């Protein structure tokens, strides 16, 4: 079982940027689809971005044009570059793998807070 650990969260002002990393304990090259979920207080978990093994990507409408997901199979790491951050992006972000019809998070997640 590959373990996934998120990092890169923090406090940033509106309009700022952060890059989240999801480091795997083993190879991710065999993992077909991966993604980033987020959950804000009082809200349901939301899939914000996903990437296939071939590099195809999908984004939630709320982050299109601002967030970019990528993966480096050689480094066993997935990334989420977040630009033009808004207060409504505040949430715990976790990296997920796809299986049995849903994207499931495995780690604790990393807190992103967008506030002035």
C-alpha positions as a printed Julia matrix, in Angstrom:
116×3 Matrix{Float64}:
   0.0    0.0     0.0
   1.49   3.32   -1.11
   1.34   6.02    1.54
   0.64   9.61    0.49
   1.77  12.67    2.46
   0.68  16.2     1.67
   2.74  19.33    2.25
   2.93  22.95    1.19
  -0.13  24.43    2.84
  -0.1   27.62    4.84
  -1.47  31.11    5.26
  -1.51  33.32    2.19
  -3.13  36.62    1.3
  -5.87  36.83   -1.32
  -4.3   36.85   -4.75
  -1.29  34.89   -3.57
   0.02  31.5    -4.6
   0.89  28.19   -3.0
   2.14  24.88   -4.35
   0.98  21.72   -2.66
   2.93  18.49   -2.93
   1.77  14.93   -2.47
   4.71  12.61   -1.87
   4.26   8.88   -2.19
   6.18   6.2    -0.32
   6.33   4.11   -3.46
   5.82   4.3    -7.18
   2.81   6.21   -8.46
   3.35   5.23  -12.08
   0.87   2.38  -11.71
  -1.78   4.62  -10.18
  -4.14   5.56  -12.97
  -5.99   8.58  -11.65
  -5.01  10.86   -8.81
  -6.47  14.09   -7.59
  -6.82  16.73   -4.93
  -9.86  16.96   -2.7
 -10.6   19.8    -0.35
 -12.97  20.27    2.53
 -13.9   23.54    4.12
 -15.61  23.8     7.52
 -19.31  23.08    7.19
 -19.01  22.08    3.54
 -18.89  18.8     1.71
 -15.63  17.43    0.37
 -14.96  18.64   -3.16
 -12.71  17.23   -5.88
 -10.87  20.26   -7.22
  -8.5   18.65   -9.7
  -7.65  15.25  -11.13
  -4.94  13.88  -13.38
  -4.7   10.62  -15.26
  -1.62   8.5   -15.8
  -1.27   9.98  -19.28
  -1.47  13.54  -18.02
  -5.08  14.35  -18.84
  -6.54  16.78  -16.34
  -9.9   17.9   -15.03
 -10.78  20.8   -12.78
 -13.72  21.99  -10.76
 -15.27  25.09  -12.29
 -14.39  27.04   -9.16
 -10.64  26.63   -9.76
 -10.33  26.51  -13.55
  -7.71  28.92  -14.81
  -6.22  29.34  -11.34
  -5.08  25.87  -10.27
  -2.82  23.47  -12.13
  -2.39  19.82  -11.25
   0.65  17.85  -12.31
   2.45  14.65  -11.47
   6.07  13.57  -11.69
   6.13   9.8   -11.75
   9.94   9.75  -11.54
   9.75  11.6    -8.22
   6.6    9.81   -7.07
   5.03  13.18   -6.42
   1.89  15.0    -7.44
   1.51  18.75   -7.25
  -1.2   21.39   -7.13
  -0.11  24.88   -8.13
  -2.66  27.35   -6.81
  -2.61  30.93   -8.08
  -4.91  33.9    -7.54
  -6.1   32.37   -4.3
  -9.39  33.51   -2.85
 -10.76  33.32    0.71
 -13.21  30.68   -0.48
 -10.26  28.42   -1.32
  -9.62  28.05    2.41
  -9.86  24.35    3.24
  -7.94  21.24    4.13
  -6.52  19.8     0.91
  -5.69  16.14    0.58
  -4.34  14.03   -2.24
  -6.44  11.18   -3.44
  -6.42   8.14   -5.64
  -9.35   6.95   -7.72
 -11.0    3.67   -7.02
 -14.46   2.13   -6.75
 -16.07   5.18   -8.28
 -14.59   7.89   -6.13
 -11.44   9.79   -5.24
 -10.34   8.8    -1.77
  -7.88  10.66    0.45
  -5.38   8.64    2.42
  -3.42  11.23    4.41
  -4.13  13.93    6.97
  -4.21  16.7     4.41
  -2.67  20.14    4.54
  -4.41  23.33    5.64
  -4.67  26.22    3.21
  -5.88  29.51    4.64
  -6.46  32.52    2.41
  -6.9   35.63    4.46
  -5.68  39.19    4.72
